[in-house]
Amino acid sequence: MPRTSIFNMSLNKIYPMLVQKAERKKRTQAEVNQIICWLTGYSQTELDAQLAKDIPYQTFFEEAPQMNPNCVLITGVVCGVRVEDIEDPLMQKIRWLDKLVDELAKGKAMEKILRE
């Protein structure tokens, strides 16, 4: 898949995949939502509204109220690429979310995932 095609994918196609990844490892949709809200600054109500709009993934991140200042503490590898080395700001945000959901699926404690 070309790198930018994920930018145009519907949030409503990607969100269920994030939830399924977590649920396969006995984690919950509520935990995925908590991670998304922590990272992007959306409230649960705002997240629900974005999901109801069926927007592109790029728009979801562009409209995010405020990326968490601790997002710079997210490090590691996703899809063979170190998230801290990604130069495209939008792709980095997408990979940060992927990394956080990966950590959730691997059983990491929520306090550690949310860099608290």
Backbone as a printed PyTorch tensor [residue, N CA C, xyz], in Angstrom:
tensor([[[  0.8550,  -1.1800,   0.0000],
         [  0.0000,   0.0000,   0.0000],
         [  0.8940,   1.2340,   0.0000]],

        [[  0.6830,   2.1470,  -0.9180],
         [  1.4760,   3.3790,  -0.9110],
         [  1.2890,   4.1150,   0.4130]],

        [[  2.3360,   4.7300,   0.8580],
         [  2.3700,   5.3810,   2.1600],
         [  1.2070,   6.3410,   2.3780]],

        [[  0.8990,   7.1440,   1.3670],
         [ -0.1330,   8.1570,   1.5560],
         [ -1.5510,   7.6100,   1.4590]],

        [[ -1.7120,   6.3850,   0.9860],
         [ -3.0850,   5.8800,   0.8710],
         [ -3.7380,   5.7300,   2.2410]],

        [[ -2.9500,   5.5120,   3.2950],
         [ -3.5420,   5.4340,   4.6340],
         [ -4.1210,   6.7920,   5.0310]],

        [[ -3.5460,   7.8850,   4.5260],
         [ -4.0570,   9.2160,   4.8450],
         [ -5.5030,   9.3670,   4.3880]],

        [[ -5.8300,   8.7630,   3.2560],
         [ -7.1630,   8.9220,   2.6730],
         [ -8.1450,   7.8240,   3.0710]],

        [[ -7.6520,   6.8040,   3.7690],
         [ -8.5600,   5.7470,   4.2190],
         [ -9.5470,   6.3150,   5.2280]],

        [[-10.7110,   5.7460,   5.2480],
         [-11.7380,   6.1900,   6.1810],
         [-11.3600,   5.8140,   7.6110]],

        [[-11.5460,   6.7540,   8.5190],
         [-11.3640,   6.4670,   9.9390],
         [-12.2060,   5.2580,  10.3310]],

        [[-13.3880,   5.1450,   9.7220],
         [-14.2940,   4.0470,  10.0580],
         [-13.8050,   2.6880,   9.5580]],

        [[-12.8020,   2.6530,   8.7050],
         [-12.1760,   1.3880,   8.2980],
         [-11.0050,   1.0520,   9.2230]],

        [[-10.2900,   2.0690,   9.6650],
         [ -9.1000,   1.8620,  10.4840],
         [ -9.4530,   1.6250,  11.9490]],

        [[-10.3950,   2.3760,  12.4680],
         [-10.7510,   2.2700,  13.8890],
         [-11.1140,   0.8330,  14.3050]],

        [[-11.9700,   0.1310,  13.5400],
         [-12.2900,  -1.2470,  13.9510],
         [-11.0630,  -2.1640,  13.9600]],

        [[-10.1030,  -1.9030,  13.0880],
         [ -8.8830,  -2.7200,  13.0830],
         [ -8.0650,  -2.4850,  14.3500]],

        [[ -8.0270,  -1.2470,  14.8180],
         [ -7.3230,  -0.9450,  16.0590],
         [ -7.9940,  -1.6600,  17.2320]],

        [[ -9.3220,  -1.6040,  17.2560],
         [-10.0820,  -2.2500,  18.3300],
         [ -9.9020,  -3.7720,  18.2730]],

        [[ -9.9740,  -4.3390,  17.0760],
         [ -9.8200,  -5.7930,  16.9380],
         [ -8.4420,  -6.2480,  17.4020]],

        [[ -7.4120,  -5.4800,  17.0730],
         [ -6.0530,  -5.8370,  17.4980],
         [ -6.0000,  -5.9500,  19.0190]],

        [[ -6.6250,  -4.9970,  19.6930],
         [ -6.6390,  -4.9990,  21.1590],
         [ -7.5030,  -6.1420,  21.7050]],

        [[ -8.6860,  -6.3120,  21.1320],
         [ -9.6160,  -7.3250,  21.6440],
         [ -9.0900,  -8.7450,  21.4580]],

        [[ -8.3030,  -8.9770,  20.4060],
         [ -7.7050, -10.3120,  20.2100],
         [ -6.8040, -10.6820,  21.3790]],

        [[ -6.2780,  -9.6650,  22.0550],
         [ -5.3760,  -9.8870,  23.1900],
         [ -6.0680,  -9.5850,  24.5220]],

        [[ -7.3900,  -9.6690,  24.5190],
         [ -8.1950,  -9.5030,  25.7390],
         [ -8.1420,  -8.1010,  26.3300]],

        [[ -7.9200,  -7.1060,  25.4840],
         [ -8.0280,  -5.7200,  25.9180],
         [ -9.3570,  -5.1910,  25.3690]],

        [[ -9.7260,  -3.9630,  25.6960],
         [-11.0800,  -3.4850,  25.3840],
         [-11.0980,  -2.2870,  24.4380]],

        [[-12.2700,  -2.0980,  23.8400],
         [-12.4980,  -0.9250,  23.0010],
         [-12.3500,   0.3430,  23.8450]],

        [[-12.8130,   0.2980,  25.0870],
         [-12.7030,   1.4630,  25.9690],
         [-11.2370,   1.8510,  26.1710]],

        [[-10.3460,   0.8570,  26.2650],
         [ -8.9230,   1.1550,  26.4170],
         [ -8.3550,   1.7750,  25.1450]],

        [[ -8.7790,   1.2830,  23.9840],
         [ -8.3530,   1.8760,  22.7100],
         [ -8.8190,   3.3300,  22.6520]],

        [[-10.0750,   3.5660,  23.0330],
         [-10.6170,   4.9290,  23.0260],
         [ -9.8310,   5.8350,  23.9680]],

        [[ -9.4600,   5.2970,  25.1350],
         [ -8.6810,   6.0800,  26.1000],
         [ -7.3380,   6.4850,  25.4970]],

        [[ -6.7040,   5.5620,  24.8010],
         [ -5.4300,   5.8460,  24.1420],
         [ -5.6070,   6.9100,  23.0620]],

        [[ -6.6280,   6.7600,  22.2230],
         [ -6.8730,   7.7320,  21.1460],
         [ -7.1210,   9.1180,  21.7370]],

        [[ -7.9370,   9.1850,  22.7770],
         [ -8.2460,  10.4780,  23.3900],
         [ -7.0070,  11.0890,  24.0470]],

        [[ -6.1900,  10.2580,  24.7010],
         [ -4.9550,  10.7480,  25.3180],
         [ -4.0340,  11.3450,  24.2550]],

        [[ -3.8740,  10.6250,  23.1460],
         [ -2.9460,  11.0620,  22.1050],
         [ -3.4240,  12.3200,  21.3870]],

        [[ -4.6930,  12.3710,  21.0500],
         [ -5.2100,  13.4230,  20.1590],
         [ -5.8820,  14.6020,  20.8490]],

        [[ -6.2570,  14.4320,  22.1050],
         [ -6.9680,  15.4940,  22.7990],
         [ -8.4720,  15.4720,  22.5960]],

        [[ -8.9710,  14.5440,  21.7810],
         [-10.4210,  14.4050,  21.6440],
         [-11.0110,  13.9110,  22.9600]],

        [[-12.2190,  14.3750,  23.2780],
         [-12.9930,  13.7620,  24.3630],
         [-13.6790,  12.5330,  23.7680]],

        [[-14.2570,  11.7030,  24.6170],
         [-14.9810,  10.5420,  24.0920],
         [-16.1400,  10.9970,  23.2010]],

        [[-16.8110,  12.0530,  23.5800],
         [-17.9230,  12.5740,  22.7830],
         [-17.4330,  13.0610,  21.4190]],

        [[-16.3010,  13.7640,  21.4140],
         [-15.7280,  14.2530,  20.1520],
         [-15.2580,  13.0900,  19.2770]],

        [[-14.6730,  12.0690,  19.8940],
         [-14.2520,  10.8830,  19.1430],
         [-15.4600,  10.2200,  18.5020]],

        [[-16.5300,  10.0640,  19.2620],
         [-17.7580,   9.4740,  18.7170],
         [-18.2880,  10.2980,  17.5460]],

        [[-18.2180,  11.6150,  17.6540],
         [-18.6910,  12.4980,  16.5810],
         [-17.8270,  12.3220,  15.3280]],

        [[-16.5140,  12.1880,  15.4950],
         [-15.6240,  11.9830,  14.3460],
         [-15.9340,  10.6380,  13.6800]],

        [[-16.1770,   9.6170,  14.4730],
         [-16.5090,   8.3060,  13.9140],
         [-17.8420,   8.3530,  13.1650]],

        [[-18.7580,   9.1720,  13.6330],
         [-20.0710,   9.2870,  12.9880],
         [-19.9800,  10.0080,  11.6430]],

        [[-18.9350,  10.8290,  11.4500],
         [-18.8010,  11.6240,  10.2240],
         [-18.2180,  10.8480,   9.0520]],

        [[-17.5540,   9.7290,   9.3060],
         [-16.8950,   8.9490,   8.2530],
         [-15.9100,   9.8200,   7.4770]],

        [[-14.8800,  10.2610,   8.1800],
         [-13.8780,  11.1630,   7.6150],
         [-12.5980,  10.4000,   7.2610]],

        [[-11.7640,  10.9860,   6.4030],
         [-10.4560,  10.3800,   6.1340],
         [ -9.5840,  10.4150,   7.3940]],

        [[ -8.6940,   9.4410,   7.5050],
         [ -7.7940,   9.3480,   8.6530],
         [ -6.9820,  10.6380,   8.8090]],

        [[ -6.5550,  11.2120,   7.6790],
         [ -5.7910,  12.4590,   7.7140],
         [ -6.5960,  13.5630,   8.3930]],

        [[ -7.8530,  13.6890,   8.0360],
         [ -8.7150,  14.7180,   8.6130],
         [ -8.8680,  14.5180,  10.1160]],

        [[ -8.9860,  13.2580,  10.5320],
         [ -9.1040,  12.9430,  11.9570],
         [ -7.9200,  13.5290,  12.7350]],

        [[ -6.7190,  13.3460,  12.2180],
         [ -5.5400,  13.8770,  12.9090],
         [ -5.4260,  15.3900,  12.7500]],

        [[ -5.7930,  15.9170,  11.5850],
         [ -5.7270,  17.3700,  11.3770],
         [ -6.6950,  18.1100,  12.2940]],

        [[ -7.8280,  17.5080,  12.5900],
         [ -8.8420,  18.1440,  13.4320],
         [ -8.6610,  17.8410,  14.9170]],

        [[ -7.6500,  17.0600,  15.2480],
         [ -7.4080,  16.7150,  16.6510],
         [ -7.2240,  17.9910,  17.4730]],

        [[ -7.9080,  18.0790,  18.6110],
         [ -7.8200,  19.3000,  19.4200],
         [ -6.3860,  19.6520,  19.8050]],

        [[ -5.6150,  18.6810,  20.2890],
         [ -4.2190,  18.9590,  20.6610],
         [ -3.5180,  17.6310,  20.9110]],

        [[ -2.4580,  17.3960,  20.1740],
         [ -1.6700,  16.1900,  20.4160],
         [ -1.0630,  16.2870,  21.8100]],

        [[ -1.0620,  15.1800,  22.5180],
         [ -0.5230,  15.1550,  23.8700],
         [  0.9650,  15.5460,  23.8500]],

        [[  1.3690,  16.4690,  24.7250],
         [  2.7740,  16.8700,  24.7260],
         [  3.7320,  15.7030,  25.0030]],

        [[  3.2570,  14.6680,  25.6800],
         [  4.1060,  13.5130,  25.9720],
         [  4.2150,  12.5420,  24.8030]],

        [[  3.5890,  12.8600,  23.6660],
         [  3.6650,  11.9600,  22.5170],
         [  5.1120,  11.8320,  22.0290]],

        [[  5.9520,  12.8040,  22.3180],
         [  7.3580,  12.7180,  21.9230],
         [  8.0950,  11.6140,  22.6820]],

        [[  7.4910,  11.1080,  23.7500],
         [  8.0880,  10.0140,  24.5170],
         [  7.7920,   8.6540,  23.8990]],

        [[  6.9570,   8.6340,  22.8640],
         [  6.6160,   7.3780,  22.1950],
         [  7.7720,   7.0020,  21.2820]],

        [[  8.3830,   5.8740,  21.5740],
         [  9.5170,   5.4130,  20.7750],
         [  9.3400,   3.9340,  20.4700]],

        [[ 10.0990,   3.4570,  19.5230],
         [ 10.0520,   2.0510,  19.1750],
         [  9.7770,   1.8590,  17.6990]],

        [[  9.5720,   0.5970,  17.3390],
         [  9.4370,   0.2370,  15.9340],
         [  8.0030,  -0.1850,  15.6200]],

        [[  7.4820,   0.3540,  14.5310],
         [  6.1820,  -0.0530,  13.9890],
         [  6.3870,  -0.2660,  12.4940]],

        [[  5.9760,  -1.4060,  12.0090],
         [  6.1280,  -1.7250,  10.5840],
         [  7.5830,  -1.5660,  10.1320]],

        [[  8.5170,  -1.9200,  11.0130],
         [  9.9240,  -1.8800,  10.6580],
         [ 10.5600,  -0.5040,  10.6590]],

        [[  9.8390,   0.5030,  11.1530],
         [ 10.3510,   1.8790,  11.1500],
         [ 10.3020,   2.4260,  12.5730]],

        [[ 11.3600,   3.0770,  12.9950],
         [ 11.3710,   3.7100,  14.3170],
         [ 10.4690,   4.9460,  14.2840]],

        [[  9.4700,   4.9750,  15.1630],
         [  8.4940,   6.0670,  15.1300],
         [  9.1330,   7.4220,  15.3980]],

        [[ 10.1910,   7.4480,  16.2020],
         [ 10.8310,   8.7330,  16.5010],
         [ 11.6230,   9.2800,  15.3190]],

        [[ 11.8830,   8.4480,  14.3160],
         [ 12.6500,   8.8800,  13.1420],
         [ 11.7770,   9.2550,  11.9400]],

        [[ 10.4680,   9.1210,  12.0600],
         [  9.5720,   9.4270,  10.9380],
         [  9.5350,  10.9420,  10.7360]],

        [[  9.8210,  11.3720,   9.5060],
         [  9.9060,  12.8070,   9.2280],
         [  8.5630,  13.4430,   8.8970]],

        [[  7.6620,  12.7060,   8.2580],
         [  6.3460,  13.2580,   7.9080],
         [  5.5100,  13.3550,   9.1910]],

        [[  5.1140,  14.5720,   9.5860],
         [  4.3900,  14.7420,  10.8510],
         [  3.0920,  13.9230,  10.9290]],

        [[  2.3400,  13.8660,   9.8420],
         [  1.0940,  13.1080,   9.8540],
         [  1.3700,  11.6150,   9.9990]],

        [[  2.3280,  11.1050,   9.2400],
         [  2.6560,   9.6810,   9.3400],
         [  3.1640,   9.3560,  10.7390]],

        [[  3.9060,  10.2620,  11.3280],
         [  4.3950,  10.0180,  12.6810],
         [  3.2310,   9.9020,  13.6680]],

        [[  2.2230,  10.7530,  13.5430],
         [  1.0540,  10.6760,  14.4230],
         [  0.3280,   9.3400,  14.2420]],

        [[  0.1860,   8.9180,  13.0010],
         [ -0.4720,   7.6420,  12.7100],
         [  0.3090,   6.4950,  13.3400]],

        [[  1.6120,   6.5170,  13.1890],
         [  2.4510,   5.4450,  13.7510],
         [  2.5130,   5.5020,  15.2650]],

        [[  2.4270,   6.7020,  15.8520],
         [  2.3440,   6.7860,  17.3110],
         [  1.1200,   6.0270,  17.8000]],

        [[ -0.0190,   6.2540,  17.1490],
         [ -1.2320,   5.5490,  17.5580],
         [ -1.0720,   4.0430,  17.3630]],

        [[ -0.5000,   3.6310,  16.2440],
         [ -0.2390,   2.2050,  16.0210],
         [  0.6190,   1.6340,  17.1470]],

        [[  1.6620,   2.3500,  17.5180],
         [  2.5860,   1.8820,  18.5520],
         [  1.8680,   1.7410,  19.8900]],

        [[  1.0390,   2.7060,  20.2390],
         [  0.3150,   2.6500,  21.5100],
         [ -0.6410,   1.4650,  21.5480]],

        [[ -1.3470,   1.2250,  20.4460],
         [ -2.2710,   0.0840,  20.3930],
         [ -1.4840,  -1.2310,  20.4110]],

        [[ -0.3230,  -1.2680,  19.7740],
         [  0.5550,  -2.4470,  19.8550],
         [  0.9340,  -2.7210,  21.3090]],

        [[  1.3060,  -1.6750,  22.0280],
         [  1.6920,  -1.8420,  23.4290],
         [  0.5230,  -2.3610,  24.2530]],

        [[ -0.6690,  -1.8570,  23.9770],
         [ -1.8710,  -2.3380,  24.6580],
         [ -2.0640,  -3.8270,  24.3860]],

        [[ -1.9670,  -4.2120,  23.1300],
         [ -2.1650,  -5.6100,  22.7390],
         [ -1.0940,  -6.5260,  23.3370]],

        [[  0.0650,  -5.9570,  23.6210],
         [  1.1460,  -6.7610,  24.2170],
         [  1.0190,  -6.8450,  25.7350]],

        [[ -0.0330,  -6.2600,  26.2840],
         [ -0.2910,  -6.4040,  27.7120],
         [  0.3330,  -5.3600,  28.6060]],

        [[  0.8640,  -4.3050,  28.0250],
         [  1.4860,  -3.2460,  28.8180],
         [  0.4280,  -2.5470,  29.6840]],

        [[  0.8270,  -2.1070,  30.8540],
         [ -0.0810,  -1.3700,  31.7430],
         [ -0.4340,  -0.0210,  31.1250]],

        [[ -1.6670,   0.4030,  31.3390],
         [ -2.1570,   1.6560,  30.7460],
         [ -1.3090,   2.8520,  31.1790]],

        [[ -0.8350,   2.8800,  32.4420],
         [ -0.0160,   4.0040,  32.9010],
         [  1.2680,   4.1110,  32.0680]],

        [[  1.8360,   2.9720,  31.7070],
         [  3.0630,   2.9920,  30.9090],
         [  2.7560,   3.3950,  29.4580]],

        [[  1.6360,   2.9100,  28.9190],
         [  1.2490,   3.2500,  27.5510],
         [  1.0330,   4.7610,  27.4360]],

        [[  0.3890,   5.3270,  28.4360],
         [  0.0660,   6.7580,  28.4010],
         [  1.1950,   7.6340,  28.9330]],

        [[  2.3680,   7.0290,  29.1230],
         [  3.5740,   7.7710,  29.5290],
         [  3.3100,   8.6390,  30.7410]],

        [[  2.6400,   8.0570,  31.7300],
         [  2.3070,   8.8290,  32.9500],
         [  3.3610,   8.6540,  34.0130]]])
